């Protein structure tokens, strides 16, 4: 029997100027049926198409449980709630500890596949007014994850995610984060990442570069923005 997960909410949004930057992070809840294409949800926009969106980053899911963690860690007076991380899918009961790279889900008429963890960036710091949020999120692997669309189709919040396949050598999203971010030059873990057929091309390219050069790409701009560059 397929394991099913019911979504709490589905979000989409337009690109706007806010938090001192141009972003599609401000999304709104939708209960209507939408077409999910290879590039993402109908009506959902992405400001920085070089680092966000695209066929291997068509959807972002973030666990609803994490918001209470951030509330306790940082400011009780900040309204920590979805979709504050710019997620499309909000859920309970699915976390980085239980979701695996390559997991395929039937969602309505569509089929989606987990392609990589979300790489936290400085725009989250701007959004929440917390200078270290992206770094903290990366350090403890509460990043959420991204999907590619295997089969486009109509979807809605009323349709559950039904797990239809999982690779025999699959790594959890937490394991991927801990290898990629936490121990980035460990040769054994790099090999394990290379063996994940579902890992996005962008991440595989970085894994190959590290293997060949024994150096890690600079994360400063992604995590801290222009002011964080050396």
C-alpha positions in Angstrom: 0.0 0.0 0.0 1.3 3.4 -0.9 2.2 5.8 1.9 0.3 9.0 1.5 0.9 12.5 3.0 -1.8 15.1 3.0 -0.6 18.7 2.4 -1.4 21.5 4.8 -1.3 24.2 2.1 -0.1 25.0 -1.5 1.4 28.4 -2.3 2.3 30.3 -5.4 3.4 33.9 -5.9 4.4 36.7 -8.2 7.8 38.5 -8.2 7.7 41.7 -6.1 10.2 44.2 -4.7 10.4 43.7 -1.0 12.9 43.2 1.9 15.3 45.4 -0.2 15.4 42.9 -3.1 13.4 41.5 -6.0 11.9 38.1 -5.0 9.2 35.6 -5.6 9.4 34.5 -2.0 6.1 36.1 -0.9 3.6 33.5 -1.9 -0.1 33.1 -1.2 -2.3 30.2 -0.4 -4.4 28.6 -3.2 -7.0 25.9 -2.9 -7.9 25.7 -6.6 -6.6 23.1 -9.0 -3.5 24.2 -10.9 -1.5 22.8 -13.8 2.0 21.6 -12.7 4.3 21.9 -15.7 7.9 20.8 -16.0 8.9 24.3 -14.8 6.5 24.5 -11.8 3.1 25.5 -10.7 0.8 27.6 -12.9 1.1 31.2 -11.8 4.2 30.8 -9.7 7.1 33.1 -10.5 10.8 33.1 -9.7 13.0 36.2 -9.6 16.5 34.6 -9.9 16.2 31.9 -12.5 19.9 31.2 -12.4 19.8 30.0 -8.8 16.1 29.1 -8.3 13.4 27.4 -10.3 14.0 25.5 -13.5 13.2 21.9 -14.3 15.2 20.4 -11.5 13.9 22.9 -8.9 10.3 23.2 -10.0 8.8 22.9 -6.5 10.0 23.6 -3.0 8.5 21.8 0.1 9.2 23.0 3.6 8.1 21.2 6.8 5.6 23.2 8.9 7.2 21.8 12.1 10.4 23.8 11.6 8.7 27.2 12.2 8.2 26.5 15.9 11.9 25.6 16.1 12.9 28.9 14.5 10.5 30.8 16.7 12.1 29.3 19.8 15.7 29.8 18.5 15.2 33.4 17.5 12.4 35.9 18.2 9.1 35.0 19.8 7.6 38.2 18.5 8.3 37.4 14.8 5.4 35.7 13.0 7.2 32.6 12.1 4.8 30.8 9.8 4.4 29.3 6.3 5.1 30.2 3.5 7.9 32.3 5.0 10.6 30.2 3.4 9.1 30.7 -0.1 7.8 27.1 -0.2 5.2 25.9 -2.6 4.2 22.9 -0.5 3.6 22.9 3.3 3.4 19.7 5.2 3.5 18.0 8.6 5.0 14.6 9.1 7.5 14.9 6.2 10.9 16.0 7.2 14.6 15.8 6.1 14.8 12.7 8.3 12.1 10.8 6.4 12.2 12.1 2.9 14.8 10.6 0.6 16.5 11.9 -2.5 14.8 10.3 -5.5 11.5 9.7 -3.8 8.7 9.8 -6.4 5.2 10.9 -5.5 2.0 10.9 -7.3 0.3 14.2 -6.7 -3.0 14.5 -8.5 -2.4 13.8 -12.1 1.4 14.6 -11.8 4.4 12.7 -10.7 7.2 14.5 -8.9 10.7 13.4 -7.7 12.9 14.8 -5.0 16.0 16.2 -6.7 18.0 18.0 -4.0 17.9 19.8 -0.7 17.1 23.5 -0.8 20.3 25.5 -0.7 19.7 28.3 1.9 20.5 31.8 0.7 20.9 35.3 2.1 17.4 36.3 0.9 16.0 34.3 3.8 18.1 36.5 6.1 16.6 39.6 4.5 13.1 38.2 4.7 13.3 37.4 8.4 15.7 40.1 9.6 18.1 37.4 11.0 21.6 37.7 9.6 22.6 34.1 10.3 19.4 32.3 9.3 20.8 30.8 6.1 24.0 29.6 7.8 22.1 28.1 10.8 19.6 26.4 8.4 22.4 24.9 6.4 24.3 23.8 9.6 21.4 21.8 11.0 19.9 20.6 7.8 16.5 22.2 8.2 16.5 23.3 4.5 13.5 21.7 3.0 13.8 20.0 -0.4 13.1 20.5 -4.1 11.4 18.5 -6.8 11.6 17.9 -10.5 8.4 17.1 -12.4 8.4 13.7 -14.0 4.9 13.9 -15.3 3.0 17.2 -15.6 -0.7 17.3 -14.7 -3.4 19.0 -12.6 -2.8 19.2 -8.9 -4.4 20.7 -5.8 -4.0 20.9 -2.0 -6.8 18.3 -1.6 -4.7 15.7 -3.4 -2.2 13.9 -1.2 1.4 13.0 -2.0 1.5 9.3 -2.5 5.0 7.7 -2.4 5.2 5.4 -5.4 8.9 4.6 -5.5 12.2 4.9 -3.5 15.7 3.9 -4.7 17.4 1.0 -2.9 20.5 3.1 -2.2 18.6 6.3 -1.3 19.9 8.9 1.1 17.7 10.9 3.3 17.7 14.7 2.7 19.4 15.1 6.1 22.1 12.6 5.0 22.6 14.5 1.7 22.9 17.8 3.6 25.3 16.5 6.1 27.5 15.1 3.4 27.3 18.0 1.0 27.4 20.9 3.5 28.8 19.3 6.7 31.7 17.1 5.3 32.2 18.5 1.8 35.5 16.9 1.0 35.0 13.5 2.4 35.8 11.2 -0.5 33.6 8.3 0.7 30.6 10.6 1.0 31.3 12.3 -2.3 31.3 8.9 -3.9 28.0 8.1 -2.2 26.5 11.4 -3.6 27.8 10.6 -7.1 25.9 7.3 -6.9 22.5 9.0 -6.3 21.0 9.0 -9.8 18.3 11.5 -8.8 20.7 14.2 -7.5 20.3 17.3 -9.6 22.9 18.1 -12.3 23.9 21.3 -10.5 24.8 19.4 -7.3 26.5 16.5 -9.2 28.7 19.0 -11.0 29.8 20.5 -7.7 30.5 17.0 -6.3 32.6 16.2 -9.4 34.5 19.5 -9.1 35.3 18.8 -5.4 36.5 15.2 -6.3 38.8 16.5 -9.0 40.2 19.6 -7.2 39.8 18.8 -3.5 38.4 22.2 -2.9 34.9 23.5 -2.0 33.1 26.2 -4.0 32.7 29.5 -2.2 29.4 29.7 -0.3 29.8 33.3 1.0 27.7 35.1 -1.5 24.9 32.5 -1.4 24.7 32.5 2.4 25.4 36.1 3.2 24.9 38.2 0.0 27.1 40.9 -1.5 28.3 42.1 1.9 29.5 38.6 2.8 32.0 38.3 -0.1 35.7 38.5 0.6 
